Amino acid sequence: MELFHDTEPSQKQQADQLEESWTAVDPGCPVPSTRDLLEAANVVRKHYRIKVSGPEPPPPLRSWSELTAVAISTQPLAMADAASAAVDAAGGSHHRHGNSKTAQRSGGADGSESTGLAHASPAGPKPVQVLLSRLQQQGYAHPTPIQRQAVPALLASRELLAVAPTGSGKTLAFLVPILVRLRQLKSAGDWPAWPKAVVLSPTHELSAQQARTLNLLLPGSGLRACLLNKATATGNDLSKVDILLANPLRLATMVANRQLDLSGVRFLVLDEADKLFELGFVEQIDGVLAGCSHRDVVRALFSATLPDKVENLARTVLKQPLRVIVGAKNTAVHAVSQRLLYVGQEAGKLLALRQLLAEGLKPPVLVFVASKERAAALHRELLYDGVHVDSISAALSPTACAAAVDNFRSGKTWVLIATDLLGRGMDFVGINTVVNYDFPNSPMDYIHRIGRTGRANKTGCAITFYVEGDAPLLRPIANLIKEANGEVPDWMLRLKKLRTKDRKRPALSPEVVSGANTNTKPVNKGRKKLKRTLATVNANERRQSDT
């Protein structure tokens, strides 16, 4: 007994060891006072402001290093049995000498194939280690709050209603568990033709952004992904695609025409879910839901904002979902410095923007306008001023929008003009300033607009122009700015509170919608001048070639 007491660690030593191991995994999180797993999970949630409601939520990740253990512990029993059968069929020596769990854990830390189970076992560490390596290479050193809770929830096959601020890493929160689980399914031999995961987004631009992120993580996974558009819908063999990124209209049409089989889909994700429902895609979403008929399909909805009406509609899509909210629901990003700027009448907006640019507004700058015509008109005006500017709107082809976005990302363009829909969910790294040229239609639109800056723990600035006609929506926006520690006049906060159905400003005049009010120079005159300049250049080139 003496020897036993001498070698047994004291209570203080155990506490010190626990604190040391906890700190090594997650240096920024407080250490729980006991070994109780439930308390440890609550410590992580409280520290990262994660609120979870629903039965038996899985514990959040403390670091990416826990992903392998979570993948093993959450794999369905049928999948593990299939893997065991696959190894037996292959004559795996570890299965002959022990059970599958022992064999699965006997591999090296580098995820090597020494166990003979790296490919045959869905719990084998190699696929997850490859993904972890890709995450590290791309600079994703630590999971964000929404990733900490959403990743284990989706791996545990829990349906999810997730709300987190803009720029908080929601894309990785669903891509990582999709990649892990699909690789496990493939290793277990449960691999039918046609897509196994579908991600729905309201715009093609957002889907293209998701594709860029996914392409960073795909190497080494053995999985195939496809961005559904007009070209890929007819030119690709979609039966060989594993992950499909799509918009509702095209996808629902292909499902209805039996051009696409979704019966093998295991993950269905609705990104920017509130916008999908607001835009009237309910019928198309229902068609896609009906097509995803696999008994084990997991559905998840992600968004930065979720009005009560949209949440009630979303719950009709999900079965006993976990509700995960990071921070406060429907609030603006605190990392963004926000202010309101009175510009008088509509004509004052262009003058105010020119003055801000002249005073040294720090690029890159994203400018939001109310319509595609407005975007084109403002684009022309800033071009006249010699500003490196471009615009994206529904009036442009996908190729033109993609080129504008790429130029903005690379720094060739200093100012990008966008409409609400096209700018929704887009992740532009390093945007310093957002200008709301036209006042947002709702607090939700405001949150999404200014969320294009202040992303990934960076700071940003948001300036919102307003005129007299914007008064009906002024108070809720002022409250959002006040909640984010911004300065607003007291009289704005004392404005009459309107009912939700009355929160609309008077309809804009045709001149404003068309963009005509933006111009200070006649458009035709500018076009004629441009034509004369081109004619002169062409004439000079002809003369030089003649000589």
C-alpha positions as CSV (number, residue, x, y, z in Angstrom):
1,M,0.0,0.0,0.0
2,E,2.9,2.3,0.8
3,L,4.2,1.9,-2.8
4,F,0.8,2.5,-4.2
5,H,0.4,5.8,-2.4
6,D,3.9,6.9,-3.3
7,T,3.2,6.5,-7.1
8,E,-0.4,7.7,-7.2
9,P,-0.5,11.4,-8.3
10,S,-1.9,13.7,-5.7
11,Q,-5.1,15.7,-6.3
12,K,-3.1,18.8,-6.9
13,Q,-0.8,17.0,-9.4
14,Q,-3.9,15.7,-11.2
15,A,-5.4,19.2,-11.4
16,D,-2.0,20.6,-12.7
17,Q,-1.9,17.8,-15.3
18,L,-5.5,18.5,-16.4
19,E,-4.8,22.3,-16.6
20,E,-1.6,21.7,-18.6
21,S,-3.3,19.4,-21.1
22,W,-6.3,21.6,-21.4
23,T,-4.2,24.7,-22.0
24,A,-2.1,22.9,-24.6
25,V,-5.2,22.1,-26.6
26,D,-7.0,25.5,-26.2
27,P,-4.8,28.2,-24.7
28,G,-7.5,30.8,-24.8
29,C,-10.2,28.9,-22.9
30,P,-10.5,28.7,-19.1
31,V,-9.9,25.4,-17.5
32,P,-12.9,23.6,-15.9
33,S,-12.7,22.9,-12.2
34,T,-13.6,19.2,-12.5
35,R,-13.2,16.3,-14.9
36,D,-17.0,16.4,-15.7
37,L,-17.4,16.3,-19.5
38,L,-20.7,18.3,-19.3
39,E,-19.0,21.1,-17.4
40,A,-16.0,21.1,-19.7
41,A,-18.4,21.5,-22.7
42,N,-20.2,24.3,-21.0
43,V,-17.0,26.1,-20.2
44,V,-16.1,26.1,-23.9
45,R,-19.5,27.3,-24.9
46,K,-19.6,30.0,-22.3
47,H,-16.2,31.3,-23.3
48,Y,-17.0,31.4,-27.0
49,R,-20.6,32.7,-26.5
50,I,-22.1,29.5,-28.0
51,K,-25.8,29.0,-27.1
52,V,-27.2,25.5,-27.8
53,S,-30.8,24.3,-27.5
54,G,-32.0,20.8,-28.2
55,P,-31.7,17.3,-26.8
56,E,-28.2,16.0,-25.9
57,P,-25.9,18.3,-27.9
58,P,-22.5,16.9,-28.5
59,P,-19.6,18.6,-26.8
60,P,-17.8,21.3,-28.8
61,L,-14.3,21.0,-30.3
62,R,-11.5,22.5,-28.3
63,S,-9.2,22.3,-31.3
64,W,-8.9,20.7,-34.7
65,S,-6.7,17.9,-33.2
66,E,-9.9,16.4,-31.6
67,L,-11.5,16.0,-35.1
68,T,-10.1,12.4,-35.5
69,A,-11.6,11.3,-32.2
70,V,-14.9,12.9,-32.9
71,A,-15.0,11.2,-36.3
72,I,-14.4,7.8,-34.8
73,S,-16.8,8.2,-31.9
74,T,-19.7,9.5,-34.1
75,Q,-19.5,7.0,-37.0
76,P,-22.7,5.0,-37.3
77,L,-22.5,1.4,-36.2
78,A,-23.4,0.1,-39.6
79,M,-20.5,1.9,-41.1
80,A,-18.0,0.4,-38.6
81,D,-19.5,-3.1,-39.3
82,A,-19.1,-2.5,-43.1
83,A,-15.5,-1.5,-42.5
84,S,-14.8,-4.6,-40.4
85,A,-16.3,-6.8,-43.2
86,A,-14.1,-5.1,-45.8
87,V,-11.0,-5.7,-43.8
88,D,-12.0,-9.4,-43.2
89,A,-12.6,-9.8,-46.9
90,A,-9.1,-8.3,-47.6
91,G,-7.5,-10.7,-45.0
92,G,-6.5,-7.9,-42.6
93,S,-4.1,-9.4,-40.1
94,H,-5.2,-7.0,-37.3
95,H,-8.7,-8.3,-37.5
96,R,-7.5,-11.8,-37.1
97,H,-5.6,-11.0,-34.0
98,G,-8.0,-8.6,-32.3
99,N,-11.2,-6.6,-32.5
100,S,-11.7,-3.7,-35.0
101,K,-11.5,-0.9,-32.4
102,T,-8.1,-2.1,-31.2
103,A,-6.9,-2.3,-34.8
104,Q,-8.2,1.1,-35.6
105,R,-6.2,2.7,-32.8
106,S,-3.0,0.9,-33.5
107,G,-1.9,3.1,-36.4
108,G,0.9,5.7,-36.1
109,A,0.3,9.3,-35.2
110,D,1.1,10.2,-38.8
111,G,-1.9,8.4,-40.1
112,S,0.2,5.9,-42.0
113,E,-1.1,2.7,-43.6
114,S,0.8,0.4,-41.3
115,T,-2.4,-0.8,-39.7
116,G,-3.8,-2.0,-43.1
117,L,-7.0,0.0,-42.2
118,A,-6.2,3.5,-43.5
119,H,-8.4,3.0,-46.5
120,A,-10.6,0.1,-45.4
121,S,-11.7,1.6,-42.0
122,P,-13.8,4.7,-42.0
123,A,-12.4,5.5,-38.6
124,G,-8.8,5.3,-39.9
125,P,-6.9,8.4,-39.1
126,K,-5.3,9.0,-42.5
127,P,-8.3,10.8,-44.3
128,V,-8.8,13.1,-41.3
129,Q,-5.1,13.7,-40.9
130,V,-4.9,14.8,-44.6
131,L,-7.8,17.2,-44.0
132,L,-6.2,18.6,-40.9
133,S,-3.0,19.1,-42.8
134,R,-4.9,21.1,-45.5
135,L,-6.6,23.2,-42.8
136,Q,-3.2,24.1,-41.3
137,Q,-1.7,24.9,-44.7
138,Q,-4.6,27.3,-45.5
139,G,-4.1,29.1,-42.2
140,Y,-7.1,27.6,-40.3
141,A,-5.1,27.0,-37.1
142,H,-8.1,27.0,-34.7
143,P,-11.8,26.4,-35.2
144,T,-14.1,29.4,-34.9
145,P,-17.0,29.3,-32.4
146,I,-19.6,28.1,-34.9
147,Q,-17.1,25.5,-36.2
148,R,-16.5,24.2,-32.7
149,Q,-20.2,23.3,-32.2
150,A,-21.5,22.7,-35.8
151,V,-18.8,20.2,-36.8
152,P,-19.4,17.6,-34.0
153,A,-23.1,18.1,-34.3
154,L,-23.2,17.3,-38.1
155,L,-20.8,14.4,-37.6
156,A,-23.2,13.1,-35.0
157,S,-25.9,13.2,-37.7
158,R,-27.8,16.0,-35.8
159,E,-30.0,18.3,-37.9
160,L,-28.9,21.8,-37.3
161,L,-30.2,25.4,-37.3
162,A,-27.0,27.5,-37.0
163,V,-26.9,31.3,-36.7
164,A,-23.5,33.0,-36.5
165,P,-22.1,36.5,-37.4
166,T,-20.9,37.3,-40.9
167,G,-17.3,36.3,-41.4
168,S,-17.4,33.7,-38.6
169,G,-16.4,30.7,-40.7
170,K,-19.8,29.1,-41.4
171,T,-18.7,27.6,-44.8
172,L,-16.0,25.5,-43.1
173,A,-18.5,24.6,-40.4
174,F,-20.4,22.4,-42.9
175,L,-17.7,21.6,-45.4
176,V,-15.4,19.9,-42.8
177,P,-18.0,17.4,-41.5
178,I,-19.1,16.7,-45.0
179,L,-15.6,15.8,-46.1
180,V,-14.9,13.7,-43.1
181,R,-18.1,11.7,-43.2
182,L,-18.1,11.1,-47.0
183,R,-14.6,9.8,-46.8
184,Q,-15.7,7.4,-44.1
185,L,-18.6,6.3,-46.2
186,K,-16.4,5.7,-49.2
187,S,-13.9,3.7,-47.1
188,A,-16.8,1.6,-45.8
189,G,-17.9,0.8,-49.4
190,D,-21.2,2.7,-49.0
191,W,-20.8,4.6,-52.2
192,P,-23.6,4.8,-54.7
193,A,-23.5,7.0,-57.8
194,W,-24.8,10.6,-57.9
195,P,-24.1,13.3,-55.3
196,K,-23.8,12.4,-51.6
197,A,-23.9,16.0,-50.4
198,V,-25.7,19.1,-51.7
199,V,-25.1,22.7,-50.6
200,L,-27.9,25.2,-51.7
201,S,-27.1,29.0,-51.9
202,P,-29.2,31.9,-53.0
203,T,-26.7,33.2,-55.6
204,H,-24.2,31.7,-58.1
205,E,-21.5,34.0,-56.7
206,L,-21.9,32.6,-53.2
207,S,-21.8,29.0,-54.6
208,A,-18.6,29.9,-56.5
209,Q,-17.0,31.2,-53.3
210,Q,-17.9,28.0,-51.6
211,A,-16.3,26.1,-54.5
212,R,-13.1,28.0,-54.0
213,T,-12.9,27.1,-50.3
214,L,-13.8,23.5,-51.1
215,N,-11.1,23.2,-53.7
216,L,-8.5,24.2,-51.0
217,L,-9.5,21.1,-48.9
218,L,-10.3,18.5,-51.6
219,P,-6.7,17.4,-52.5
220,G,-6.0,14.0,-51.0
221,S,-9.7,13.3,-50.1
222,G,-10.5,11.2,-53.1
223,L,-13.8,13.1,-53.5
224,R,-15.2,15.0,-56.5
225,A,-17.1,18.3,-56.3
226,C,-19.0,20.3,-58.9
227,L,-20.4,23.8,-59.1
228,L,-23.7,23.5,-60.9
229,N,-24.2,26.0,-63.7
230,K,-25.4,26.0,-67.3
231,A,-22.2,24.6,-68.6
232,T,-21.7,21.8,-65.9
233,A,-25.4,20.8,-66.0
234,T,-25.0,19.7,-69.6
235,G,-21.3,19.0,-69.9
236,N,-20.5,17.0,-66.8
237,D,-21.4,13.5,-65.7
238,L,-23.1,14.3,-62.5
239,S,-23.4,10.7,-61.5
240,K,-19.7,10.8,-60.6
241,V,-20.0,13.9,-58.5
242,D,-19.8,13.5,-54.7
243,I,-20.4,17.1,-53.5
244,L,-22.8,19.4,-55.5
245,L,-22.9,23.2,-55.0
246,A,-26.0,24.7,-56.5
247,N,-28.8,27.3,-56.6
248,P,-32.4,26.2,-56.0
249,L,-34.0,27.0,-59.4
250,R,-31.6,25.0,-61.6
251,L,-31.3,22.1,-59.1
252,A,-35.0,21.8,-58.6
253,T,-35.6,21.8,-62.3
254,M,-33.1,19.1,-62.9
255,V,-34.6,17.0,-60.1
256,A,-38.1,17.5,-61.5
257,N,-36.9,16.5,-65.0
258,R,-35.2,13.4,-63.6
259,Q,-31.8,14.6,-64.8
260,L,-30.4,14.3,-61.4
261,D,-30.8,11.6,-58.7
262,L,-30.5,12.9,-55.1
263,S,-31.7,9.7,-53.4
264,G,-28.2,9.0,-52.1
265,V,-27.6,12.5,-50.5
266,R,-26.5,12.2,-46.9
267,F,-26.0,16.0,-46.3
268,L,-28.3,18.8,-47.4
269,V,-27.1,22.3,-46.4
270,L,-29.0,25.5,-47.0
271,D,-26.5,28.4,-46.7
272,E,-27.9,31.9,-46.2
273,A,-31.1,30.1,-45.4
274,D,-33.1,33.3,-44.5
275,K,-32.5,34.7,-48.0
276,L,-33.5,31.5,-49.6
277,F,-36.8,31.6,-47.9
278,E,-37.3,35.3,-48.3
279,L,-36.7,35.1,-52.1
280,G,-39.6,32.7,-52.5
281,F,-37.6,29.5,-53.1
282,V,-39.8,27.5,-50.8
283,E,-41.3,25.5,-53.6
284,Q,-37.9,24.7,-55.1
285,I,-36.5,23.8,-51.7
286,D,-39.4,21.5,-51.1
287,G,-38.6,19.8,-54.5
288,V,-35.0,19.3,-53.5
289,L,-36.0,18.0,-50.0
290,A,-38.3,15.5,-51.6
291,G,-35.5,14.3,-53.9
292,C,-33.1,13.8,-50.9
293,S,-35.0,10.7,-49.8
294,H,-32.2,8.7,-48.1
295,R,-33.2,7.6,-44.6
296,D,-30.0,8.9,-43.1
297,V,-29.9,12.4,-44.7
298,V,-28.8,15.2,-42.4
299,R,-30.3,18.7,-43.1
300,A,-28.7,21.9,-41.9
301,L,-29.5,25.6,-42.2
302,F,-26.9,28.3,-41.8
303,S,-27.3,32.1,-41.7
304,A,-26.0,35.2,-40.1
305,T,-29.6,36.4,-39.4
306,L,-32.8,34.5,-38.8
307,P,-36.0,36.5,-38.4
308,D,-38.7,34.6,-36.4
309,K,-40.9,34.2,-39.4
310,V,-38.1,32.6,-41.4
311,E,-37.1,30.4,-38.4
312,N,-40.6,29.0,-38.1
313,L,-40.5,28.2,-41.8
314,A,-37.1,26.6,-41.4
315,R,-38.2,24.4,-38.6
316,T,-40.7,22.8,-41.0
317,V,-37.7,21.6,-43.0
318,L,-35.8,20.1,-40.1
319,K,-36.5,17.2,-37.7
320,Q,-35.8,17.9,-34.0
321,P,-32.9,20.2,-34.9
322,L,-30.2,21.5,-32.6
323,R,-30.4,25.3,-32.5
324,V,-26.9,26.9,-32.3
325,I,-26.4,30.6,-32.0
326,V,-23.0,32.3,-31.7
327,G,-23.1,35.7,-30.0
328,A,-26.5,37.5,-30.0
329,K,-29.1,36.7,-32.6
330,N,-29.6,39.3,-35.4
331,T,-26.9,41.7,-34.2
332,A,-24.3,43.7,-36.2
333,V,-20.6,42.8,-36.0
334,H,-18.9,44.6,-33.1
335,A,-15.5,44.7,-34.9
336,V,-17.0,47.2,-37.4
337,S,-16.9,50.9,-36.7
338,Q,-20.4,52.2,-37.9
339,R,-21.8,55.6,-38.5
340,L,-24.8,57.2,-40.3
341,L,-24.2,60.1,-42.7
342,Y,-27.0,62.5,-43.7
343,V,-26.7,63.6,-47.3
344,G,-29.8,65.6,-47.8
345,Q,-31.5,64.5,-51.0
346,E,-30.7,61.7,-53.5
347,A,-28.3,63.9,-55.4
348,G,-26.2,64.4,-52.3
349,K,-25.2,60.7,-52.2
350,L,-22.8,61.0,-55.1
351,L,-21.3,64.2,-53.8
352,A,-20.8,62.6,-50.4
353,L,-19.1,59.5,-51.9
354,R,-16.8,61.6,-54.0
355,Q,-15.9,63.6,-50.9
356,L,-15.1,60.4,-48.9
357,L,-12.9,59.1,-51.7
358,A,-11.1,62.5,-52.0
359,E,-10.5,62.5,-48.2
360,G,-8.7,59.2,-48.5
361,L,-11.3,56.5,-47.9
362,K,-9.1,53.5,-47.4
363,P,-9.6,50.8,-50.1
364,P,-10.8,48.2,-50.8
365,V,-14.3,49.7,-50.6
366,L,-17.5,47.8,-51.1
367,V,-20.5,50.0,-52.1
368,F,-24.1,48.7,-51.8
369,V,-26.9,50.1,-54.0
370,A,-30.6,49.4,-54.4
371,S,-30.8,48.2,-58.0
372,K,-28.8,46.9,-60.9
373,E,-29.5,50.1,-62.8
374,R,-28.3,52.1,-59.9
375,A,-25.1,50.0,-59.9
376,A,-24.4,50.7,-63.6
377,A,-25.1,54.4,-63.3
378,L,-22.8,54.8,-60.2
379,H,-20.1,52.7,-62.0
380,R,-20.1,55.1,-64.9
381,E,-19.9,58.2,-62.7
382,L,-16.9,56.9,-60.8
383,L,-15.2,55.8,-64.0
384,Y,-15.4,59.5,-65.1
385,D,-13.6,60.4,-61.9
386,G,-10.7,58.0,-62.6
387,V,-11.5,55.6,-59.8
388,H,-10.5,52.0,-60.2
389,V,-14.1,50.7,-59.9
390,D,-16.2,47.8,-61.0
391,S,-19.7,46.5,-60.3
392,I,-21.6,43.2,-59.9
393,S,-25.3,42.8,-60.4
394,A,-27.9,40.5,-62.0
395,A,-27.6,42.5,-65.2
396,L,-24.1,41.0,-65.8
397,S,-23.3,37.5,-67.0
398,P,-21.8,35.1,-64.4
399,T,-18.5,35.4,-66.3
400,A,-18.5,39.2,-66.0
401,C,-19.4,39.0,-62.3
402,A,-16.6,36.5,-61.7
403,A,-14.1,38.7,-63.4
404,A,-15.2,41.7,-61.4
405,V,-14.9,39.8,-58.1
406,D,-11.4,38.4,-59.1
407,N,-10.2,41.9,-59.9
408,F,-11.4,43.2,-56.6
409,R,-9.8,40.3,-54.7
410,S,-6.5,40.8,-56.5
411,G,-6.4,44.6,-55.8
412,K,-6.8,45.7,-59.4
413,T,-10.1,47.3,-58.4
414,W,-10.3,49.6,-55.5
415,V,-14.1,50.1,-55.3
416,L,-16.7,47.4,-56.0
417,I,-20.4,48.3,-56.4
418,A,-22.9,45.6,-55.6
419,T,-26.6,44.9,-55.0
420,D,-27.8,43.2,-51.9
421,L,-28.4,39.9,-53.4
422,L,-25.0,39.7,-55.2
423,G,-23.1,40.8,-52.2
424,R,-24.9,38.4,-49.8
425,G,-22.5,36.0,-48.1
426,M,-19.5,36.9,-50.2
427,D,-16.2,36.7,-48.4
428,F,-13.9,39.4,-49.5
429,V,-10.7,39.2,-47.6
430,G,-9.4,42.6,-46.3
431,I,-12.3,44.9,-47.1
432,N,-11.6,48.1,-45.1
433,T,-14.8,50.0,-45.8
434,V,-18.5,49.3,-46.6
435,V,-20.6,52.2,-47.9
436,N,-24.4,51.8,-47.9
437,Y,-25.0,54.2,-50.8
438,D,-28.7,53.3,-50.7
439,F,-30.3,52.7,-47.3
440,P,-30.8,49.0,-46.5
441,N,-34.4,47.7,-46.7
442,S,-34.3,46.0,-43.4
443,P,-32.0,45.5,-40.3
444,M,-31.2,42.0,-41.6
445,D,-29.9,43.5,-44.9
446,Y,-27.9,46.0,-42.9
447,I,-26.2,43.3,-40.8
448,H,-25.3,41.3,-43.9
449,R,-24.0,44.3,-45.8
450,I,-21.7,45.6,-43.1
451,G,-20.6,42.0,-42.4
452,R,-18.5,42.1,-45.6
453,T,-15.9,43.9,-43.5
454,G,-14.5,43.2,-40.0
455,R,-14.1,39.5,-40.9
456,A,-11.7,36.9,-39.5
457,N,-10.9,39.0,-36.4
458,K,-10.1,42.1,-38.4
459,T,-11.6,45.6,-38.0
460,G,-13.5,47.6,-40.6
461,C,-15.6,50.7,-41.2
462,A,-19.2,51.0,-42.4
463,I,-20.8,54.3,-43.5
464,T,-24.5,54.5,-44.2
465,F,-26.0,57.4,-46.2
466,Y,-29.5,58.4,-45.4
467,V,-32.0,60.9,-46.7
468,E,-35.4,62.1,-45.4
469,G,-37.2,59.3,-47.2
470,D,-35.3,56.7,-45.1
471,A,-36.9,57.9,-41.8
472,P,-39.2,54.8,-41.4
473,L,-36.1,52.5,-41.1
474,L,-33.8,54.8,-39.3
475,R,-34.5,53.8,-35.7
476,P,-33.8,50.0,-36.0
477,I,-30.5,50.7,-37.8
478,A,-29.6,53.3,-35.2
479,N,-30.3,50.7,-32.4
480,L,-28.0,48.2,-34.1
481,I,-25.2,50.7,-34.2
482,K,-25.8,51.7,-30.6
483,E,-25.7,48.0,-29.6
484,A,-22.3,47.8,-31.3
485,N,-21.0,50.7,-29.3
486,G,-21.4,53.2,-32.1
487,E,-22.4,56.8,-31.7
488,V,-25.9,57.8,-32.9
489,P,-27.9,61.0,-32.0
490,D,-30.4,60.6,-29.2
491,W,-33.2,61.9,-31.5
492,M,-32.9,58.8,-33.7
493,L,-33.4,56.5,-30.8
494,R,-36.5,58.4,-29.8
495,L,-38.2,58.1,-33.2
496,K,-41.6,56.4,-33.2
497,K,-41.3,52.7,-33.2
498,L,-43.0,51.1,-36.2
499,R,-44.7,47.8,-36.5
500,T,-42.7,45.3,-38.6
501,K,-45.2,45.4,-41.5
502,D,-44.9,49.2,-41.6
503,R,-41.1,49.2,-41.7
504,K,-40.8,50.3,-45.3
505,R,-39.7,53.5,-46.7
506,P,-41.9,55.1,-49.5
507,A,-41.3,53.6,-52.9
508,L,-38.3,55.1,-54.7
509,S,-39.0,57.2,-57.7
510,P,-38.4,55.7,-61.1
511,E,-35.5,58.1,-61.5
512,V,-33.8,56.7,-58.4
513,V,-34.5,53.1,-59.3
514,S,-33.2,53.6,-62.8
515,G,-30.1,55.3,-61.6
516,A,-30.9,58.5,-63.4
517,N,-30.6,60.5,-60.2
518,T,-27.1,59.3,-59.7
519,N,-25.8,61.1,-62.8
520,T,-24.5,64.6,-62.8
521,K,-23.5,64.4,-66.5
522,P,-25.7,63.3,-69.4
523,V,-25.0,59.6,-70.1
524,N,-25.4,60.1,-73.9
525,K,-22.8,62.8,-73.8
526,G,-20.4,60.5,-72.1
527,R,-21.1,57.7,-74.6
528,K,-20.6,60.0,-77.6
529,K,-17.3,61.2,-76.1
530,L,-16.2,57.6,-75.6
531,K,-17.2,56.8,-79.2
532,R,-15.2,59.8,-80.5
533,T,-12.2,58.7,-78.5
534,L,-12.3,55.2,-79.8
535,A,-12.8,56.4,-83.4
536,T,-9.7,58.6,-83.0
537,V,-7.6,55.7,-81.7
538,N,-8.7,53.4,-84.5
539,A,-8.0,56.0,-87.1
540,N,-4.5,56.5,-85.7
541,E,-3.8,52.8,-85.7
542,R,-4.9,52.6,-89.4
543,R,-2.6,55.5,-90.3
544,Q,0.3,53.8,-88.6
545,S,-0.4,50.5,-90.3
546,D,-0.6,52.3,-93.7
547,T,2.8,53.9,-93.2
